[in-house]
Amino acid sequence: MPKLLQFLLVHAVIGFGVAGAFVAGLIVFDVGGFATLASRSDVAPLAVSVLTFFLGLTFASVQMGVAVMLLPKDDEAGPRGGHGRPAALAPAYARAPARR
């Protein structure tokens, strides 16, 4: 498995784990009466699993994004040739006729 894919997969699993802990906390502490509402419903397992899945997607995305943003940079070498600025920002000169 490529290192990048493994890196992202590990952080996605961490995000889903945090989401599971978050939903467990919602149920244990009955935040907003969620556990009471879910216990009185006949589709409680579906509601909890859908909530866990979508929170897992959100937390996994955030975890992967934070992990990528915290990667060390390889910018110690500086620019590699040229004038030190991107080519798209280089001035472009054009001849323009002038009236006297």
N, C-alpha and C positions, 0 to 999 in steps of 0.2 A: 504494500500500500504506500503511495507517495506520502512524503512527510507533511505536505500542506493539507492533504485530505485527512490524515490522522490527527493533525493539530486541530482542524475545524471540528472533526467528529468528537474528540475529547471534550472540547469546550461546549459543544451542543449537548452532550450528555450531562455535563455539569449544569447547564441551564435548565434542562428538564428535571434534574434532581432538585434544584432550588425551587422550581415551580411545584413539584410534589410536596416539598416541605412547606411551601407557602399555602397550598390548598389544605394540607393537614392542619396548619395553624388556624386557618379560617374555620375549619370544622371544630377543632378542639376548643377554641376560644369563642366560638359562636359569634363571629364578627358580623354585625348587621342582621343577626337572626338567621344567617345562612344555614346553619346546621338544623335549626328548628324547622325552617321551611323545607329543607331537603328531606328531613325525616318524616314529614307529613305527606310527602309526595310519593306517587307510585312510580315515578321515573327518576328517583334519586340517583341510582348508579349511573344513568345516562347523563344527568346534569353534572355530576361530579367529574365524570370522565371527560366530558366535553370541556368543562372549565379547566381541568388539568392539562388537556391537550393544547388548548389555545394559549393558556398561560405558559406552557412549556415552549411553544413556538416563539412567543414574545421574549421570554427570559433567555432562551438559547440564542436568539438573534442578538440580543444585547450582550450576552457573554462573549459570543464570537467577535462582535464588533469591538468590544473593549480589549479583548485579547490581541486582535490584529493591530489596534491602535497603540498598544503598549509594546509591540515588538521593537527591538533596538534597530536604529537606522545604520546604514552603511555609508554615511556622508562624510567620513573623516578624510577621504582622499581629495575632496573638492571637485571642481569641474574637470572634465577630461577633454581638453582641447577647446578650440573656438575662442570666443570672446568672453566666456563666462556667463552668457545669458542664453535663454532658449532662442532657437531660430525664429519662432513665430513672433518674438518681440523685437527682432532686429529691424532697424529703420530701412525703408525701401525708398530710394530716390527715383524721381521721375522728372523728365524734362517738361517744362510748361512754357509755352510761348508768352512773352511779355510785350505789352504795347509801350511805345515811347511817347 
